[in-house]
Amino acid sequence: MPADLRRAAPDDLDAVASLFHRYRTFCGQPDEPARSRAFLAERLARGESAVLLASRAGTAAGFVQLYPMFSSVRLGRVWVLNDLFVEPAQRRRGVARALLDAAAGFARADGALRLELETTPDNHAAQALYRAAGWQRFDGTLWFRLPLDTA
């Protein structure tokens, strides 16, 4: 059975917040469901991100969250695929690929120049998925960061 995909609406907050919380704990973050929910609710309320929700048989199966960025050089929008999570019981059933395809469709419809994402060097399964979905490794620049928090 294929996944049903749609852009999350305010009515989807409970389902997406639950997935988002499990995603964060999967990534090694503290078990803070209320804080995860508040962060996500604020992004959605302010229109600061686009969340695409995958469901199977009426149950939330996974999500992808995109954040907008802009290229001054190319004079256009770029979407950053920041979060991708599929429930463990739904993995290896095409949900992640469907979410990646939906993200690409969303960005194309928005007139974006490209999608970007970052993953860890040891996440070989994700890298294989991205390559299979047509993503290309880009090493033409070096990313730097300046930590501003004390945590």
N, CA, C and O atoms as a DFTB+ gen file, in Angstrom:
604 C
 N C O
     1  1       0.843      -1.172       0.000
     2  2       0.000       0.000       0.000
     3  2       0.892       1.240       0.000
     4  3       1.750       1.374       0.872
     5  1       0.705       2.159      -0.972
     6  2       1.526       3.372      -1.009
     7  2       1.139       4.322       0.113
     8  3       0.039       4.258       0.662
     9  1       2.071       5.202       0.437
    10  2       1.813       6.197       1.473
    11  2       0.977       7.332       0.896
    12  3       1.120       7.686      -0.275
    13  1       0.107       7.899       1.722
    14  2      -0.614       9.120       1.386
    15  2       0.257      10.277       1.851
    16  3       0.713      10.294       2.995
    17  1       0.488      11.238       0.976
    18  2       1.368      12.365       1.290
    19  2       0.605      13.669       1.176
    20  3      -0.188      13.856       0.253
    21  1       0.848      14.575       2.121
    22  2       0.239      15.896       2.068
    23  2       1.062      16.861       2.919
    24  3       1.825      16.455       3.796
    25  1       0.884      18.119       2.638
    26  2       1.513      19.132       3.481
    27  2       0.740      19.191       4.792
    28  3      -0.488      19.273       4.806
    29  1       1.475      19.149       5.876
    30  2       0.836      19.158       7.194
    31  2       0.137      20.498       7.432
    32  3       0.669      21.568       7.138
    33  1      -1.053      20.396       7.966
    34  2      -1.866      21.549       8.338
    35  2      -1.895      21.640       9.855
    36  3      -1.458      20.710      10.532
    37  1      -2.397      22.734      10.401
    38  2      -2.474      22.850      11.862
    39  2      -3.181      21.676      12.534
    40  3      -2.831      21.306      13.654
    41  1      -4.174      21.086      11.861
    42  2      -4.889      19.936      12.433
    43  2      -3.998      18.703      12.557
    44  3      -4.338      17.767      13.280
    45  1      -2.866      18.690      11.863
    46  2      -1.941      17.551      11.894
    47  2      -0.890      17.676      12.989
    48  3      -0.020      16.813      13.107
    49  1      -0.953      18.725      13.786
    50  2       0.109      18.983      14.761
    51  2       0.336      17.797      15.700
    52  3       1.489      17.448      15.954
    53  1      -0.699      17.176      16.215
    54  2      -0.511      16.055      17.143
    55  2       0.292      14.926      16.494
    56  3       1.247      14.422      17.085
    57  1      -0.093      14.535      15.290
    58  2       0.592      13.430      14.609
    59  2       2.030      13.789      14.268
    60  3       2.943      12.993      14.484
    61  1       2.230      14.990      13.736
    62  2       3.583      15.388      13.339
    63  2       4.459      15.621      14.566
    64  3       5.637      15.266      14.554
    65  1       3.912      16.203      15.612
    66  2       4.707      16.459      16.817
    67  2       5.194      15.153      17.434
    68  3       6.320      15.083      17.927
    69  1       4.367      14.133      17.411
    70  2       4.774      12.838      17.936
    71  2       5.931      12.267      17.118
    72  3       6.907      11.772      17.683
    73  1       5.824      12.333      15.788
    74  2       6.918      11.882      14.921
    75  2       8.173      12.720      15.141
    76  3       9.278      12.186      15.232
    77  1       7.993      14.032      15.227
    78  2       9.119      14.953      15.402
    79  2       9.858      14.663      16.710
    80  3      11.088      14.692      16.757
    81  1       9.101      14.387      17.760
    82  2       9.734      14.058      19.043
    83  2      10.552      12.770      18.932
    84  3      11.683      12.713      19.414
    85  1       9.993      11.750      18.308
    86  2      10.741      10.489      18.144
    87  2      11.967      10.678      17.256
    88  3      13.003      10.053      17.483
    89  1      11.853      11.527      16.258
    90  2      12.996      11.856      15.410
    91  2      14.120      12.481      16.243
    92  3      15.284      12.101      16.118
    93  1      13.756      13.441      17.091
    94  2      14.767      14.118      17.906
    95  2      15.444      13.156      18.884
    96  3      16.660      13.216      19.067
    97  1      14.674      12.276      19.508
    98  2      15.298      11.318      20.427
    99  2      16.154      10.318      19.651
   100  3      17.200       9.892      20.141
   101  1      15.721       9.939      18.446
   102  2      16.530       9.079      17.578
   103  2      17.882       9.744      17.286
   104  3      18.903       9.068      17.160
   105  1      17.870      11.074      17.181
   106  2      19.091      11.835      16.911
   107  2      19.889      12.121      18.179
   108  3      20.858      12.880      18.140
   109  1      19.493      11.519      19.306
   110  2      20.262      11.664      20.540
   111  2      19.897      12.856      21.398
   112  3      20.622      13.185      22.336
   113  1      18.785      13.512      21.096
   114  2      18.365      14.668      21.885
   115  2      17.555      14.212      23.103
   116  3      17.033      13.097      23.126
   117  1      17.456      15.084      24.115
   118  2      16.729      14.711      25.337
   119  2      15.256      14.405      25.075
   120  3      14.671      14.895      24.109
   121  1      14.675      13.598      25.936
   122  2      13.269      13.208      25.852
   123  2      12.421      14.375      26.360
   124  3      12.102      14.450      27.547
   125  1      12.058      15.286      25.449
   126  2      11.318      16.494      25.791
   127  2      10.131      16.676      24.835
   128  3      10.157      17.556      23.974
   129  1       9.100      15.851      24.985
   130  2       7.989      15.937      24.023
   131  2       7.309      17.299      23.992
   132  3       6.940      17.767      22.915
   133  1       7.134      17.940      25.123
   134  2       6.455      19.243      25.134
   135  2       7.295      20.296      24.414
   136  3       6.765      21.129      23.679
   137  1       8.574      20.250      24.626
   138  2       9.473      21.209      23.973
   139  2       9.519      20.958      22.458
   140  3       9.512      21.905      21.671
   141  1       9.566      19.689      22.054
   142  2       9.546      19.350      20.627
   143  2       8.267      19.869      19.982
   144  3       8.301      20.469      18.908
   145  1       7.144      19.633      20.646
   146  2       5.847      20.064      20.117
   147  2       5.784      21.583      19.990
   148  3       5.324      22.102      18.973
   149  1       6.240      22.291      21.006
   150  2       6.202      23.757      20.980
   151  2       7.065      24.315      19.843
   152  3       6.669      25.259      19.159
   153  1       8.233      23.729      19.652
   154  2       9.125      24.178      18.575
   155  2       8.445      23.982      17.221
   156  3       8.425      24.893      16.394
   157  1       7.895      22.806      17.003
   158  2       7.244      22.505      15.734
   159  2       6.008      23.379      15.531
   160  3       5.790      23.893      14.434
   161  1       5.212      23.549      16.560
   162  2       4.005      24.379      16.464
   163  2       4.370      25.805      16.066
   164  3       3.677      26.431      15.264
   165  1       5.444      26.306      16.623
   166  2       5.878      27.667      16.294
   167  2       6.333      27.768      14.834
   168  3       6.013      28.744      14.156
   169  1       7.062      26.788      14.355
   170  2       7.502      26.801      12.944
   171  2       6.287      26.831      12.022
   172  3       6.233      27.609      11.070
   173  1       5.310      25.967      12.321
   174  2       4.115      25.881      11.479
   175  2       3.278      27.163      11.568
   176  3       2.802      27.664      10.550
   177  1       3.101      27.684      12.765
   178  2       2.287      28.886      12.949
   179  2       2.893      30.090      12.240
   180  3       2.171      30.925      11.695
   181  1       4.208      30.177      12.248
   182  2       4.891      31.310      11.618
   183  2       5.168      31.082      10.131
   184  3       5.656      31.983       9.449
   185  1       4.868      29.908       9.634
   186  2       5.159      29.599       8.240
   187  2       6.650      29.536       7.967
   188  3       7.095      29.821       6.855
   189  1       7.421      29.165       8.974
   190  2       8.882      29.132       8.841
   191  2       9.402      27.820       8.284
   192  3      10.593      27.698       7.998
   193  1       8.539      26.850       8.126
   194  2       8.952      25.583       7.534
   195  2       7.769      24.975       6.804
   196  3       6.618      25.366       6.998
   197  1       8.086      24.014       5.966
   198  2       7.054      23.218       5.303
   199  2       7.248      21.790       5.773
   200  3       8.340      21.234       5.658
   201  1       6.195      21.200       6.300
   202  2       6.246      19.826       6.777
   203  2       5.351      18.983       5.883
   204  3       4.170      19.281       5.704
   205  1       5.926      17.933       5.327
   206  2       5.170      16.993       4.516
   207  2       4.983      15.725       5.331
   208  3       5.944      15.187       5.880
   209  1       3.767      15.254       5.409
   210  2       3.404      14.124       6.254
   211  2       3.019      12.928       5.390
   212  3       2.230      13.051       4.454
   213  1       3.583      11.779       5.715
   214  2       3.227      10.516       5.058
   215  2       2.391       9.693       6.021
   216  3       2.731       9.551       7.195
   217  1       1.284       9.149       5.506
   218  2       0.417       8.280       6.303
   219  2       0.180       6.996       5.529
   220  3       0.145       6.982       4.299
   221  1       0.018       5.921       6.284
   222  2      -0.359       4.631       5.698
   223  2      -1.489       4.075       6.530
   224  3      -1.392       4.001       7.755
   225  1      -2.557       3.687       5.871
   226  2      -3.740       3.141       6.539
   227  2      -4.230       4.087       7.635
   228  3      -4.662       3.645       8.699
   229  1      -4.158       5.399       7.364
   230  2      -4.652       6.392       8.304
   231  2      -3.751       6.678       9.481
   232  3      -4.137       7.434      10.373
   233  1      -2.554       6.096       9.517
   234  2      -1.619       6.304      10.630
   235  2      -0.390       7.034      10.128
   236  3       0.139       6.708       9.065
   237  1       0.071       8.025      10.888
   238  2       1.267       8.783      10.520
   239  2       2.456       7.828      10.432
   240  3       2.752       7.093      11.374
   241  1       3.131       7.854       9.282
   242  2       4.253       6.942       9.040
   243  2       5.591       7.641       8.995
   244  3       6.620       7.018       9.257
   245  1       5.602       8.935       8.664
   246  2       6.862       9.668       8.572
   247  2       6.621      11.102       8.150
   248  3       5.503      11.490       7.811
   249  1       7.684      11.878       8.177
   250  2       7.583      13.283       7.789
   251  2       8.927      13.766       7.267
   252  3       9.973      13.161       7.500
   253  1       8.853      14.866       6.560
   254  2      10.032      15.598       6.143
   255  2       9.752      17.065       6.438
   256  3       8.638      17.546       6.231
   257  1      10.773      17.778       6.923
   258  2      10.623      19.211       7.211
   259  2      11.647      19.980       6.392
   260  3      12.839      19.672       6.392
   261  1      11.142      20.990       5.695
   262  2      11.960      21.821       4.827
   263  2      11.982      23.249       5.362
   264  3      10.966      23.769       5.824
   265  1      13.152      23.870       5.293
   266  2      13.298      25.265       5.685
   267  2      13.752      26.079       4.479
   268  3      14.589      25.620       3.702
   269  1      13.207      27.287       4.314
   270  2      13.623      28.106       3.181
   271  2      14.956      28.806       3.443
   272  3      15.291      29.177       4.568
   273  1      15.684      28.962       2.367
   274  2      16.940      29.698       2.369
   275  2      16.980      30.393       1.010
   276  3      16.207      30.036       0.122
   277  1      17.844      31.357       0.831
   278  2      17.918      32.059      -0.439
   279  2      19.351      32.115      -0.929
   280  3      20.295      32.160      -0.140
   281  1      19.498      32.110      -2.244
   282  2      20.799      32.279      -2.869
   283  2      20.859      33.676      -3.460
   284  3      20.131      33.986      -4.402
   285  1      21.727      34.524      -2.907
   286  2      21.916      35.870      -3.443
   287  2      22.575      35.820      -4.810
   288  3      22.247      36.614      -5.691
   289  1      23.496      34.897      -4.988
   290  2      24.210      34.789      -6.254
   291  2      23.263      34.366      -7.366
   292  3      23.284      34.940      -8.454
   293  1      22.426      33.354      -7.095
   294  2      21.502      32.823      -8.121
   295  2      20.133      33.512      -8.092
   296  3      19.286      33.249      -8.946
   297  1      19.918      34.390      -7.112
   298  2      18.680      35.159      -7.004
   299  2      17.448      34.266      -6.952
   300  3      16.502      34.432      -7.723
   301  1      17.483      33.325      -6.031
   302  2      16.331      32.442      -5.909
   303  2      16.283      31.723      -4.584
   304  3      17.200      31.811      -3.768
   305  1      15.179      31.000      -4.386
   306  2      14.958      30.247      -3.156
   307  2      15.618      28.874      -3.261
   308  3      15.670      28.254      -4.324
   309  1      16.114      28.436      -2.124
   310  2      16.652      27.090      -1.930
   311  2      15.928      26.526      -0.718
   312  3      15.763      27.224       0.282
   313  1      15.495      25.279      -0.792
   314  2      14.886      24.639       0.375
   315  2      15.906      23.683       0.982
   316  3      16.564      22.923       0.270
   317  1      16.028      23.730       2.298
   318  2      16.912      22.829       3.037
   319  2      16.067      21.727       3.648
   320  3      15.178      21.984       4.460
   321  1      16.352      20.508       3.250
   322  2      15.675      19.354       3.828
   323  2      16.415      19.062       5.135
   324  3      17.478      18.441       5.144
   325  1      15.834      19.519       6.217
   326  2      16.509      19.446       7.502
   327  2      16.178      18.177       8.278
   328  3      17.033      17.635       8.979
   329  1      14.946      17.703       8.157
   330  2      14.490      16.576       8.963
   331  2      13.762      15.562       8.087
   332  3      12.900      15.922       7.286
   333  1      14.119      14.304       8.249
   334  2      13.430      13.200       7.574
   335  2      13.369      12.056       8.577
   336  3      14.390      11.625       9.114
   337  1      12.157      11.574       8.819
   338  2      11.990      10.489       9.778
   339  2      10.853       9.589       9.324
   340  3       9.796      10.061       8.903
   341  1      11.087       8.293       9.416
   342  2      10.068       7.291       9.137
   343  2       9.995       6.366      10.342
   344  3      11.018       5.918      10.859
   345  1       8.768       6.084      10.785
   346  2       8.572       5.167      11.908
   347  2       9.300       3.848      11.611
   348  3       9.242       3.364      10.481
   349  1       9.980       3.263      12.595
   350  2      10.712       2.018      12.350
   351  2       9.866       0.923      11.700
   352  3      10.364       0.211      10.828
   353  1       8.621       0.772      12.093
   354  2       7.764      -0.277      11.512
   355  2       7.394       0.004      10.059
   356  3       6.929      -0.890       9.353
   357  1       7.598       1.243       9.610
   358  2       7.237       1.623       8.236
   359  2       8.456       1.704       7.311
   360  3       8.317       2.000       6.124
   361  1       9.629       1.444       7.847
   362  2      10.843       1.548       7.038
   363  2      10.934       0.412       6.031
   364  3      10.379      -0.669       6.227
   365  1      11.647       0.687       4.953
   366  2      11.881      -0.259       3.858
   367  2      10.576      -0.601       3.123
   368  3      10.425      -1.687       2.564
   369  1       9.649       0.350       3.143
   370  2       8.367       0.192       2.444
   371  2       8.122       1.343       1.469
   372  3       7.005       1.518       0.982
   373  1       9.154       2.120       1.184
   374  2       9.038       3.206       0.221
   375  2       8.586       4.540       0.786
   376  3       8.398       5.495       0.032
   377  1       8.405       4.627       2.107
   378  2       7.916       5.871       2.703
   379  2       8.961       6.973       2.594
   380  3       8.632       8.096       2.213
   381  1      10.203       6.674       2.918
   382  2      11.252       7.701       2.854
   383  2      11.422       8.201       1.425
   384  3      11.535       9.405       1.195
   385  1      11.439       7.293       0.479
   386  2      11.582       7.694      -0.928
   387  2      10.387       8.547      -1.360
   388  3      10.556       9.532      -2.078
   389  1       9.197       8.178      -0.931
   390  2       8.009       8.962      -1.264
   391  2       8.101      10.371      -0.670
   392  3       7.698      11.346      -1.304
   393  1       8.629      10.466       0.540
   394  2       8.808      11.774       1.163
   395  2       9.839      12.612       0.417
   396  3       9.644      13.812       0.224
   397  1      10.938      11.983      -0.006
   398  2      11.951      12.707      -0.781
   399  2      11.361      13.200      -2.100
   400  3      11.599      14.338      -2.506
   401  1      10.603      12.352      -2.757
   402  2       9.976      12.736      -4.023
   403  2       8.964      13.863      -3.809
   404  3       8.873      14.783      -4.622
   405  1       8.214      13.790      -2.729
   406  2       7.241      14.839      -2.424
   407  2       7.944      16.162      -2.115
   408  3       7.468      17.229      -2.503
   409  1       9.073      16.086      -1.418
   410  2       9.846      17.297      -1.124
   411  2      10.344      17.927      -2.422
   412  3      10.292      19.147      -2.580
   413  1      10.823      17.105      -3.347
   414  2      11.286      17.617      -4.636
   415  2      10.133      18.256      -5.406
   416  3      10.294      19.323      -5.998
   417  1       8.981      17.612      -5.396
   418  2       7.816      18.174      -6.062
   419  2       7.384      19.491      -5.444
   420  3       7.030      20.431      -6.156
   421  1       7.413      19.560      -4.127
   422  2       7.055      20.791      -3.422
   423  2       8.002      21.915      -3.821
   424  3       7.556      23.015      -4.148
   425  1       9.316      21.644      -3.795
   426  2      10.307      22.672      -4.114
   427  2      10.195      23.113      -5.576
   428  3      10.308      24.302      -5.873
   429  1       9.974      22.166      -6.483
   430  2       9.789      22.517      -7.902
   431  2       8.568      23.426      -8.076
   432  3       8.638      24.443      -8.766
   433  1       7.455      23.052      -7.449
   434  2       6.228      23.844      -7.549
   435  2       6.418      25.242      -6.978
   436  3       5.751      26.187      -7.399
   437  1       7.330      25.370      -6.017
   438  2       7.621      26.662      -5.402
   439  2       8.594      27.484      -6.248
   440  3       8.844      28.650      -5.943
   441  1       9.146      26.887      -7.308
   442  2      10.096      27.599      -8.155
   443  2      11.497      27.661      -7.589
   444  3      12.299      28.505      -7.991
   445  1      11.797      26.764      -6.650
   446  2      13.122      26.778      -6.006
   447  2      14.214      26.371      -6.990
   448  3      13.971      25.652      -7.959
   449  1      15.409      26.846      -6.715
   450  2      16.579      26.494      -7.503
   451  2      17.034      25.072      -7.227
   452  3      17.459      24.360      -8.137
   453  1      16.943      24.659      -5.958
   454  2      17.434      23.340      -5.575
   455  2      16.986      23.007      -4.160
   456  3      16.499      23.861      -3.420
   457  1      17.164      21.758      -3.814
   458  2      17.037      21.256      -2.445
   459  2      18.435      20.922      -1.963
   460  3      19.283      20.505      -2.753
   461  1      18.680      21.100      -0.687
   462  2      19.954      20.726      -0.085
   463  2      19.684      19.961       1.194
   464  3      18.651      20.149       1.837
   465  1      20.614      19.100       1.557
   466  2      20.558      18.436       2.852
   467  2      21.968      18.109       3.299
   468  3      22.917      18.155       2.517
   469  1      22.079      17.785       4.549
   470  2      23.352      17.374       5.140
   471  2      23.092      16.106       5.928
   472  3      22.053      15.974       6.575
   473  1      24.019      15.183       5.880
   474  2      23.918      13.975       6.678
   475  2      25.298      13.652       7.235
   476  3      26.299      14.202       6.776
   477  1      25.353      12.787       8.195
   478  2      26.635      12.424       8.783
   479  2      27.380      11.446       7.879
   480  3      26.757      10.674       7.151
   481  1      28.704      11.477       7.925
   482  2      29.495      10.594       7.057
   483  2      29.231       9.111       7.279
   484  3      29.425       8.309       6.365
   485  1      28.790       8.730       8.478
   486  2      28.581       7.310       8.768
   487  2      27.153       6.827       8.499
   488  3      26.844       5.662       8.748
   489  1      26.291       7.693       8.003
   490  2      24.906       7.311       7.733
   491  2      24.805       6.783       6.291
   492  3      24.245       7.438       5.412
   493  1      25.349       5.609       6.080
   494  2      25.442       5.026       4.746
   495  2      24.072       4.667       4.160
   496  3      23.864       4.782       2.952
   497  1      23.152       4.237       5.003
   498  2      21.816       3.889       4.504
   499  2      21.134       5.128       3.928
   500  3      20.545       5.068       2.849
   501  1      21.212       6.247       4.641
   502  2      20.607       7.488       4.143
   503  2      21.287       7.947       2.863
   504  3      20.623       8.382       1.921
   505  1      22.606       7.850       2.829
   506  2      23.336       8.264       1.624
   507  2      22.907       7.435       0.416
   508  3      22.739       7.975      -0.678
   509  1      22.733       6.148       0.605
   510  2      22.291       5.283      -0.495
   511  2      20.888       5.683      -0.957
   512  3      20.614       5.712      -2.156
   513  1      20.011       5.990      -0.017
   514  2      18.661       6.441      -0.352
   515  2      18.716       7.731      -1.156
   516  3      18.033       7.855      -2.173
   517  1      19.518       8.692      -0.713
   518  2      19.604       9.971      -1.410
   519  2      20.124       9.785      -2.830
   520  3      19.592      10.367      -3.776
   521  1      21.160       8.977      -2.974
   522  2      21.707       8.731      -4.315
   523  2      20.655       8.059      -5.216
   524  3      20.506       8.423      -6.382
   525  1      19.937       7.086      -4.666
   526  2      18.906       6.390      -5.446
   527  2      17.783       7.339      -5.874
   528  3      17.130       7.118      -6.894
   529  1      17.566       8.390      -5.091
   530  2      16.520       9.368      -5.404
   531  2      17.037      10.487      -6.304
   532  3      16.302      11.429      -6.601
   533  1      18.298      10.397      -6.743
   534  2      18.844      11.379      -7.674
   535  2      19.633      12.510      -7.046
   536  3      20.097      13.406      -7.751
   537  1      19.790      12.483      -5.739
   538  2      20.585      13.519      -5.076
   539  2      22.054      13.309      -5.424
   540  3      22.511      12.180      -5.605
   541  1      22.778      14.410      -5.513
   542  2      24.192      14.370      -5.849
   543  2      25.010      14.995      -4.733
   544  3      24.641      16.027      -4.171
   545  1      26.120      14.355      -4.426
   546  2      27.039      14.927      -3.437
   547  2      27.658      16.174      -4.030
   548  3      28.054      16.190      -5.196
   549  1      27.741      17.213      -3.227
   550  2      28.281      18.473      -3.702
   551  2      29.418      18.902      -2.788
   552  3      29.203      19.208      -1.615
   553  1      30.593      18.923      -3.316
   554  2      31.768      19.308      -2.526
   555  2      32.406      20.580      -3.070
   556  3      33.595      20.812      -2.852
   557  1      31.651      21.393      -3.763
   558  2      32.200      22.605      -4.354
   559  2      32.437      23.728      -3.362
   560  3      33.062      24.735      -3.694
   561  1      31.937      23.556      -2.138
   562  2      32.153      24.571      -1.112
   563  2      32.507      23.879       0.193
   564  3      32.382      22.660       0.315
   565  1      32.938      24.644       1.141
   566  2      33.169      24.158       2.506
   567  2      32.177      24.863       3.411
   568  3      32.058      26.088       3.374
   569  1      31.476      24.107       4.209
   570  2      30.550      24.686       5.172
   571  2      31.311      24.945       6.464
   572  3      32.055      24.083       6.932
   573  1      31.133      26.104       7.031
   574  2      31.707      26.451       8.327
   575  2      30.564      26.790       9.256
   576  3      29.473      27.144       8.808
   577  1      30.812      26.683      10.551
   578  2      29.792      27.082      11.522
   579  2      30.441      27.838      12.668
   580  3      31.610      27.622      12.989
   581  1      29.677      28.715      13.273
   582  2      30.097      29.475      14.444
   583  2      29.089      29.174      15.541
   584  3      28.000      29.748      15.545
   585  1      29.426      28.283      16.476
   586  2      28.486      27.969      17.554
   587  2      28.203      29.205      18.407
   588  3      29.120      29.912      18.824
   589  1      26.932      29.447      18.655
   590  2      26.532      30.594      19.443
   591  2      25.894      30.214      20.775
   592  3      25.698      31.075      21.633
   593  1      25.569      28.938      20.957
   594  2      24.971      28.510      22.215
   595  2      26.060      27.916      23.106
   596  3      27.163      27.607      22.653
   597  1      25.727      27.770      24.348
   598  2      26.701      27.222      25.299
   599  2      26.482      25.750      25.564
   600  3      27.248      25.125      26.298
   601  1      25.426      25.183      24.962
   602  2      25.111      23.770      25.207
   603  2      26.002      22.848      24.407
   604  3      25.867      21.627      24.499
